[in-house]
Amino acid sequence: MFAQHKKTNYALWGSVAVNMALVGAICFSVSGSRLGAPVSMRSRVSPMTRPMPSMAGRKMSMQHSRPQRSVESMALSYSVDEIRGMLGDEAANKILAQNTPAGPERDVVLYGFGRIGRLLARILTTIPTNLKLKGIVVRQPKKPDLEKRLELIKRDSIHGPFKGTISMDESDNSLNINGQKVRLIYAQQPEDVDYTEYGINNAIVIDNTGVWRDEEGLARHLNSGGASQVILTAPGKGVKNIVAGINQGVIEGSDKILSAASCTTNAVVPALSVLHKKFGVVSGHIETVHSFTNDQNLIDNYHKADRRGRAGPLNMVISETGAGKAVAVALPELAGKLTASAIRVPTPDVSIAVMILDLEKATTAEEINAAFKAEATGELDDNLGYSDSKEAVSLDFIGSTHAGEVDALATKCTGNSCIVYVWYDNENGYSNQVVRVVEEWAKVQEAAGIKFEAPAMA
């Protein structure tokens, strides 16, 4: 028994020593001149730790053999919120401040607070960014619901507990998330809000309700005092649909309304862009096996759409997706070349797109995977992930910050025909893509020297 306790103590002190070394490395990195490195703190950590969603910098592929890293580089792989837990708010906030890009801050408002809205709130108050979340708009409740909103950010059945700090102030109906004051605003319609009354000006509104999907409907947000631009977290009609990393170059400083397209479009477009650039895509079909969503019923009940009235957690449901046509918005050269359909399955998060394609050039699975890996560790490192694990399953991709992650071992190829599998966290991966688009939009507008005058309310 004594020997066992003694062994345990050795292990304990060894653990303490390692943690002290890591903490020392973190402190050194905070005070040193190499603070560009902690961009990796925005990388995805193991899903088994159930981390708070974060925005990604460069990431490693899911390989079993990895080169040894120095103590300092290991420390820099921690998320900001893990550092917050080890060293406290002051050190974590210092890291955020020193890694926040130069330039003016932009106020951001979340219109709607569902699955995507809450993940956006977590991300925007955690990563180094000039986007400052100032308000959240929800419908007027029958009784005060500030505490309930707080708990929904704090706890998540899929993405785990919020590792930052969060509190509420009932005196002004606000939340304090990682030191950022966020007002909870009640309104039935976009034009009912005057954001300037809450100290919010020149705001970018992120509409994650999906109620208004065309230019006319989304323009209603621009009638709100203090709101100058709006982006939709769904496919938009008659507006630019942007997939971060692919066609953000079409964003202009004068744009007032944008769409971040759909989670499935974001997932498949980076992989398709690689294939088309390297081998040429002639035609194909995309089958997305998609987790069920709030749009489906828990148990059988009426639904205006075919089949979606049947119990989502119990059934595989054949559905529709506009991803095949939507691809052409980001990759115009693929217009009319792809079809798409969907199957909703009884999992709460993480989907997979199966792309069956005919290519211009005959190739091999090895060549296709080499092209994916090169882009996933190069220009598309934020947007495209690469997995070559023999044991990877859907749960492993919860918390992924990529738009999509190629499962290299599933790639098949015969001559000019290939099959490619792309995993995607249809909640967190997509939310990170939305943030990337908004950051790029704000940067383009600033570079163009354009200042929108948000309307004053009568």
C-alpha positions, 0 to 999 in steps of 0.5 A, a space after each residue: 500500500 505504501 509503495 502504491 501511494 509513493 508511486 502515486 505521489 511521484 506521478 502527482 509531482 511529475 504532473 505538477 512539474 509539467 504543468 508548471 513548465 507549461 504555465 511558465 512557457 505561456 507566461 513567457 509567450 505572453 511577455 515575449 515578442 513571439 505573440 503571433 504564435 498563439 494564433 494556434 490557441 484558436 485551434 481545435 482541441 480534442 473533442 473528448 475534452 468537450 471544449 468551448 467552440 473557438 475559431 481556428 488558426 493553423 491545425 494539424 491533421 488527425 494523424 497518430 504519429 506526430 513530431 515531438 514539440 517543445 514545451 513552449 509550443 505545447 503551451 501555445 496549443 492551449 485554448 484561451 479559455 484553458 489558459 483562463 482556467 490555469 492562470 486567470 482572467 488577467 493573463 487570458 485577456 492579455 493574450 487576447 488583447 495582444 493578438 487582436 488585429 490592429 484597426 478599429 473595433 466594430 459593433 456586432 449584434 446577433 439577431 436571433 439566439 438559437 444554435 448558431 446564435 449561441 455558438 457565435 456568442 461564444 466565439 465572438 467573446 473568446 477569439 482575438 477579434 475586432 468584432 465586439 458583440 454588443 447586443 442579442 435580439 430575441 422576441 419579447 418573453 412572457 416573463 424575464 428570461 435573462 437567466 435562462 439565456 445565460 444558462 443556454 450559453 453556459 451549458 450545451 449538450 453537444 459542445 460542452 460547458 462554456 469555459 469562459 466567465 459569464 454573469 448577468 446584470 438584471 438592472 440593464 438586462 445584460 450579460 457579461 461574457 468574458 468581460 464583454 457587456 452584451 445587452 439582451 434586447 427584446 423586439 418582434 421585428 427588425 425595425 422595432 429596435 433602436 440600437 443607439 439606445 443601447 450604445 450600439 453604433 454602425 453595427 453589423 447585424 448577424 441574422 441567424 433566424 432565417 426568417 428573411 432570406 432575400 434582399 428586401 426582407 433583410 434590408 428591414 434590419 437597415 431601418 434600425 437605428 445604429 445598424 449599418 450592415 446585415 449578414 444572413 446565416 443561411 442561403 440568401 436570394 438576390 445577395 452575395 453568398 460568401 464562403 470564407 476562404 473561397 470567394 470572399 474576394 467578391 466582397 466590396 466595402 459598399 456591400 450592405 447585405 451579405 449571406 454566409 451561404 449554408 453549412 453544407 455549401 461551406 463544407 463542400 466548396 473548399 474540397 470542390 475548389 481543390 479538385 476543380 483546380 487540380 483535376 477539373 470537375 465535369 459533373 457529379 452528385 453530392 449526397 449529404 448525410 445530415 444531423 437532424 435539426 430544430 426544424 424537425 419534430 421530436 415525435 411524429 406531428 404535422 410539418 408543412 414539408 414532406 417527411 420532416 413531420 416524422 420523428 427526427 431522433 428515430 428516423 433517417 429522413 430523405 430530404 432536400 438541399 440546395 447545395 448543388 446549385 449553391 456551389 455555383 455561387 462560390 464556384 461559378 465554373 461549376 454551374 449546372 454540373 452538380 446535383 444534390 440531395 440529403 438524408 437527415 439522420 438521428 445524430 444531433 451534430 456533425 454531418 458528412 457529404 459524399 461527393 461522387 464526381 467525374 473529373 477531366 483528368 484520370 487520377 488516383 486516390 493518392 493524388 487526390 489526397 495529396 492535393 487535399 493535404 497540401 491545401 489543408 496545410 496551406 492556403 485553406 488551413 482555416 477552411 479545409 481539414 484533413 483526416 487520415 485516422 483509421 478510427 475517425 467517426 462523427 463524434 470526433 469532429 464535434 468542435 471542428 472549426 473547419 468548414 469541412 474535413 476530408 476523410 482521406 482513407 475513404 477516398 475512392 478513385 477509378 480512372 476519371 471517377 472519384 468519391 470523396 467524403 467530407 465531414 463537417 460540424 454543421 454548427 460550430 464549423 459553420 459558425 466559424 465560417 460566418 465569423 471569418 466572413 464578417 471579419 473580412 467584410 469589416 476589413 474590406 470596408 475599413 480599407 475602402 475608407 467607407 463609413 456607413 451612416 446608420 439611420 436615426 430612429 424617428 
